[in-house]
Amino acid sequence: MQKIILIILASIFLGCAKYQAPNLNITQKRFSVNIDGAIYLLYISKNDGYYFALFDPFGAPQSSKVLKNGTFKSTKFLPRNSFYDQLFIESLDILQKNLKVKEFILDNKKIRMVEI
C-alpha cells in the first residue's frame, strides 16, 4: 500500500516539474525532426521565452508552445502532448551543446534531429 501511495505522489510531483531553460543567444533555429520515419519541421525562437512550433509533413501544426519560467504553455488550441515537451527540451540541449545532429530514443520512438 505504501508503494502505491509513493508511486502516486511521485507521478504528481513529476508532472509539475519545472525545467531550467539555458540562456542561449539565439533568435531563431530550424530543425528537421525524423520521428519513426515521419519528417517534421521544428522552429525555435527566443524573445522573453522560448517559442516552439512543430509542423507535420503537410505543414499542419502539431504543437505550438512557449517555455517561460520553467513551464510550457500552449499558444494555440492544439491537444496537449507531453511527448512534444520532452522533444522541445531535447532541442534546447542540442542548442546548448552546439550540436548539428542528434539521435535519441524518446517514448520508444527513434528521433533524429538535424539543424537546417
Contact map, one row per residue, 1 for C-alpha under 8 A:
11111000000000000000000000000000000000000000000000000000000000000000000000000000000000000000000000000000000000000000
11111100000000000000000000000000000000000000000000000000000000000000000000000000000000000000000000000000000000000000
11111110000000000000000000000000000000000000000000000000000000000000000000000000000000000000000000000000000000000000
11111111000000000000000000000000000000000000000000000000000000000000000000000000000000000000000000000000000000000000
11111111100000000000000000000000000000000000000000000000000000000000000000000000000000000000000000000000000000000000
01111111110000000000000000000000000000000000000000000000000000000000000000000000000000000000000000000000000000000000
00111111111000000000000000000000000000000000000000000000000000000000000000000000000000000000000000000000000000000000
00011111111100000000000000000000000000000000000000000000000000000000000000000000000000000000000000000000000000000000
00001111111110000000000000000000000000000000000000000000000000000000000000000000000000000000000000000000000000000000
00000111111111000000000000000000000000000000000000000000000000000000000000000000000000000000000000000000000000000000
00000011111111100000000000000000000000000000000000000000000000000000000000000000000000000000000000000000000000000000
00000001111111110000000000000000000000000000000000000000000000000000000000000000000000000000000000000000000000000000
00000000111111111000000000000000000000000000000000000000000000000000000000000000000000000000000000000000000000000000
00000000011111111000000000000000000000000000000000000000000000000000000000000000000000000000000000000000000000000000
00000000001111111000000000000000000000000000000000000000000000000000000000000000000000000000000000000000000000000000
00000000000111111100000000000000000000000000000000000000000000000000000000000000000000000000000000000000000000000000
00000000000011111110000000000000000000000000000000000000000000000000000000000000000000000000000000000000000000000000
00000000000000011111000000000000000000000000000000000000000000000000111000000000000000000000000000000000000000000000
00000000000000001111100000000000000000000000000000000000000000000000011000000000000000000000000000000000000000000000
00000000000000000111110000000000000000000000000000000000000000000000110000000000000000000000000000000000000000000000
00000000000000000011111000000000000000000000000000000000000000000010010000000000000000000001000000000000000000000000
00000000000000000001111100000000000000000000000000000000000000000000000000000000000000000001000100000000000000000000
00000000000000000000111110000000000000000000000000000000000000000000000000000000000000000000000000000000000000000000
00000000000000000000011111000000000000000000000000000000000000000000000000000000000000000000001100000000000000000000
00000000000000000000001111100000000000000000000000000000000000000000000000000000000000000000000000000000000000000000
00000000000000000000000111111000000000000000110000000000000000000000000000000000000000000000000000000000000000000000
00000000000000000000000011111000000000000000111000000000000000000000000000000000000000000000000000000000000000000000
00000000000000000000000001111100000000000011110000000000000000000000000000000000000000000000000000000000000000000000
00000000000000000000000001111110000000000011100000000000000000000000000000000000000000000000000000000000000000000011
00000000000000000000000000011111000000001111000000000000000000000000000000000000000000000000000000000000000000000011
00000000000000000000000000001111100000001110000000000000000000000000000000000000000000000000000000000000000000001111
00000000000000000000000000000111110000111100000000000000000000000000000000000000000000000000000000000000000000001111
00000000000000000000000000000011111000111100000000000000000000000000000000000000000000000000000000000000000000111100
00000000000000000000000000000001111111110000000000000000000000000000000000000000000000000000000000000000000001111000
00000000000000000000000000000000111111110000000000000000000000000000000000000000000000000000000000000000000011110000
00000000000000000000000000000000011111000000000000000000000000000000000000000000000000000000000000000000000011100000
00000000000000000000000000000000011111100000000000000000000000000000000000000000000000000000000000000000000000000000
00000000000000000000000000000000011111110000000000000000100000000000000000000000000000000000000000000000000000000000
00000000000000000000000000000001111011111000000000000001100000000000000000000000000000000000000000000000000000000000
00000000000000000000000000000001111001111100000000000111100000000000000000000000000000000000000000000000000000000000
00000000000000000000000000000111100000111110000000000111100000000000000000000000000000000000000000000000000000000000
00000000000000000000000000000111100000011111000000011110000000000000000000000000000000000000000000000000000000000000
00000000000000000000000000011110000000001111100000111100000000000000000000000000000000000000000000000000000000000000
00000000000000000000000000011100000000000111110001111000000000000000000000000000000000000000000000000000000000000000
00000000000000000000000001111000000000000011111001110000000000000000000000000000000000000000000000000000000000000000
00000000000000000000000001110000000000000001111111100000000000000000000000000000000000000000000000000000000000000000
00000000000000000000000000100000000000000000111111100000000000000000000000000000000000000000000000000000000000000000
00000000000000000000000000000000000000000000011111000000000000000001000000000000000000000000000000000000000000000000
00000000000000000000000000000000000000000000011111100000000000000111100000000000000000000000000000000000000000000000
00000000000000000000000000000000000000000001111111110000000000000111000000000000000000000000000000000000000000000000
00000000000000000000000000000000000000000011111011111000000000011110000000000000000000000000000000000000000000000000
00000000000000000000000000000000000000000111100001111100000000111100000000000000000000010000000000000000000000000000
00000000000000000000000000000000000000000111000000111110000011111000000000000000000000000000000000000000000000000000
00000000000000000000000000000000000000011110000000011111000011110000000000000000000000000000000000000000000000000000
00000000000000000000000000000000000000011100000000001111111111100000000000000000000000000000000000000000000000000000
00000000000000000000000000000000000000111000000000000111111111000000000000000000000000000000000000000000000000000000
00000000000000000000000000000000000001111000000000000011111100000000000000000000000000000000000000000000000000000000
00000000000000000000000000000000000000000000000000000011111100000000000000000000000000000000000000000000000000000000
00000000000000000000000000000000000000000000000000000011111110000000000000000000000000000000000000000000000000000000
00000000000000000000000000000000000000000000000000000011111111000000000000000000000000000000000000000000000000000000
00000000000000000000000000000000000000000000000000001111001111110000000000000000000000000000000000000000000000000000
00000000000000000000000000000000000000000000000000001111000111110000000000000100000000000000000000000000000000000000
00000000000000000000000000000000000000000000000000011110000011111000000001010110000100000000000000000000000000000000
00000000000000000000000000000000000000000000000000111100000011111100000001110100000000000000000000000000000000000000
00000000000000000000000000000000000000000000000000111000000000111110000111110000000000000000000000000000000000000000
00000000000000000000000000000000000000000000000011110000000000011111000111100000000000000000000000000000000000000000
00000000000000000000100000000000000000000000000011100000000000001111111110000000000000000000000000000000000000000000
00000000000000000000000000000000000000000000000111000000000000000111111110000000000000000000000000000000000000000000
00000000000000000101000000000000000000000000000010000000000000000011111000000000000000000000000000000000000000000000
00000000000000000111100000000000000000000000000000000000000000000011111100000000000000000000000000000000000000000000
00000000000000000110000000000000000000000000000000000000000000000011111110000000000000000000000000000000000000000000
00000000000000000000000000000000000000000000000000000000000000001111011111000000000010000000000000000000000000000000
00000000000000000000000000000000000000000000000000000000000000001111001111100000000000000000000000000000000000000000
00000000000000000000000000000000000000000000000000000000000000111100000111111101000000000000000000000000000000000000
00000000000000000000000000000000000000000000000000000000000000011100000011111000000000000000000000000000000000000000
00000000000000000000000000000000000000000000000000000000000000111000000001111100000000000000000000000000000000000000
00000000000000000000000000000000000000000000000000000000000000000000000001111110000000000000000000000000000000000000
00000000000000000000000000000000000000000000000000000000000001110000000001011111000000000000000000000000000000000000
00000000000000000000000000000000000000000000000000000000000000100000000000001111100000000000000000000000000000000000
00000000000000000000000000000000000000000000000000000000000000000000000001000111110000000000000000000000000000000000
00000000000000000000000000000000000000000000000000000000000000000000000000000011111110000000000000000000000000000000
00000000000000000000000000000000000000000000000000000000000000000000000000000001111111000000000000000000000000000000
00000000000000000000000000000000000000000000000000000000000000000000000000000000111111100000000000000000011000000000
00000000000000000000000000000000000000000000000000000000000000100000000000000000111111110000000000000000000000000000
00000000000000000000000000000000000000000000000000000000000000000000000100000000111111111000000000000000000000000000
00000000000000000000000000000000000000000000000000000000000000000000000000000000011111111100000000000000010000000000
00000000000000000000000000000000000000000000000000000000000000000000000000000000001111111110000000000000010000000000
00000000000000000000000000000000000000000000000000010000000000000000000000000000000111111111000000000000000000000000
00000000000000000000000000000000000000000000000000000000000000000000000000000000000011111111100000000000000000000000
00000000000000000000000000000000000000000000000000000000000000000000000000000000000001111111110000000000000000000000
00000000000000000000000000000000000000000000000000000000000000000000000000000000000000111111111000000000000000001000
00000000000000000000110000000000000000000000000000000000000000000000000000000000000000011111111100000000000000000000
00000000000000000000000000000000000000000000000000000000000000000000000000000000000000001111111110000000000000000000
00000000000000000000000000000000000000000000000000000000000000000000000000000000000000000111111111111100000000000000
00000000000000000000000100000000000000000000000000000000000000000000000000000000000000000011111111100000000000000000
00000000000000000000010100000000000000000000000000000000000000000000000000000000000000000001111111100000000000000000
00000000000000000000000000000000000000000000000000000000000000000000000000000000000000000000111111100000000000000000
00000000000000000000000000000000000000000000000000000000000000000000000000000000000000000000011111110000000000000000
00000000000000000000000000000000000000000000000000000000000000000000000000000000000000000000011111111100000000000000
00000000000000000000000000000000000000000000000000000000000000000000000000000000000000000000010001111100000000000110
00000000000000000000000000000000000000000000000000000000000000000000000000000000000000000000010000111110000000011110
00000000000000000000000000000000000000000000000000000000000000000000000000000000000000000000010000111111000000011100
00000000000000000000000000000000000000000000000000000000000000000000000000000000000000000000000000001111100001111000
00000000000000000000000000000000000000000000000000000000000000000000000000000000000000000000000000000111110001110000
00000000000000000000000000000000000000000000000000000000000000000000000000000000000000000000000000000011111111100000
00000000000000000000000000000000000000000000000000000000000000000000000000000000001001100000000000000001111111100000
00000000000000000000000000000000000000000000000000000000000000000000000000000000001000000000000000000000111110000000
00000000000000000000000000000000000000000000000000000000000000000000000000000000000000000000000000000000111111000000
00000000000000000000000000000000001100000000000000000000000000000000000000000000000000000000000000000000111111100000
00000000000000000000000000000000011100000000000000000000000000000000000000000000000000000000000000000011110111110000
00000000000000000000000000000000111100000000000000000000000000000000000000000000000000000000000000000011110011111000
00000000000000000000000000000000111000000000000000000000000000000000000000000000000000000000000000001111000001111100
00000000000000000000000000000011110000000000000000000000000000000000000000000000000000000010000000001110000000111110
00000000000000000000000000000011100000000000000000000000000000000000000000000000000000000000000000011100000000011111
00000000000000000000000000001111000000000000000000000000000000000000000000000000000000000000000000011000000000001111
00000000000000000000000000001111000000000000000000000000000000000000000000000000000000000000000000000000000000000111
